[in-house]
Amino acid sequence: MQVYVQKLNSGGIQIAIRRLVPGVSTGPAITYGEEAAVRSVLAAFGFNSQLIDDQLNLLSEIETQQVLHFPDADIDIEILRGNGFVAI
């Protein structure tokens, strides 16, 4: 799966996921009001803390609405569901 993060004008951080399987959706992106929640979700997806730190530090330095990509990842469907994403 492809994971993207984006800083919004509202100050929130959005996580979006795109499955690499055509025709399969994980639902809409989810917006979080606090960075701690974003860190928790990204850690649950299996990303290591150094990568999360690096990406979120970079996110704080770029303009809003720009998108950062995380490496492709195998994320268990139950972990997606447990974090509010739909796995259809």
N, C-alpha and C positions, 0 to 999 in steps of 0.2 A: 504494500500500500504506500501511497505517497502522502506525506504529511506536510502541511503548510501552516505557517503562523503569520499573522498580520496584525500590526498595531493600528487601531482605529482612531478616527478623529475624536471620538468620545473618551478616549483613554483606555478603553478595553482592549483585550488581546483576543483575537479570533483564531481558532484551530479548525482547519478544514482537512478532510481526508478524501482521497480519490483512490478507489480500488483499481487495481491493474487489470481486472477482469472486465471486459466490455459488457455493458448492460447491468452491472451490479453497482448499487448505490450504498453509501453510508449515511445518507441523509444530508441535511443542511449543515453548514459550519456552525460551531458553537462559540459564543462570545463569553469571555470570563472577565470579571471586574478586577481580579487581583492576580498578580504574577504567581503567587504561591499556588493557586489553583491550576494555572497553566503548567507549572513545574510538576505538580503531582500527576496530571494527566499524561504529560510527556514521559515521565518516569514509568508510569503504568504501561505505556506503550513499548517500553523496553529500551528507551534511549538512555545512555549513560549521563551522569551528572555533569561531566565536563562539556559534552556536546550541548546539553541544555543550557548551561551557563554561557558558553560561547555564543550560541544562537540568540539567547535573550539579551545578552549584552549588545550584540550587533543590532538587534531589533530596537533597542533604546536609542541607538545612534542614527538610525535611518528615518526618513520621512514616513508619516502615516500613509497607509494604504499600500506600501510596498510589501511584497510577499517574500518570506524566507522559506526555503525548502529544507526539509530534513531528509536524510538518506532513506531510500525505500526500506520498508520494514514489513515483516510478517507479524501482524497483530491479530491475536486470537479474537474471534467474534464475540466471545463472552466479555472480554476486556473492553471492546468497543461498546457493547451494550451497557456495561457497567459504568461507563463514562458518558452515557447519554447519546452515543451515536447509534444509528440503526444499521443493521447489517442485513440487507435484502439480497 
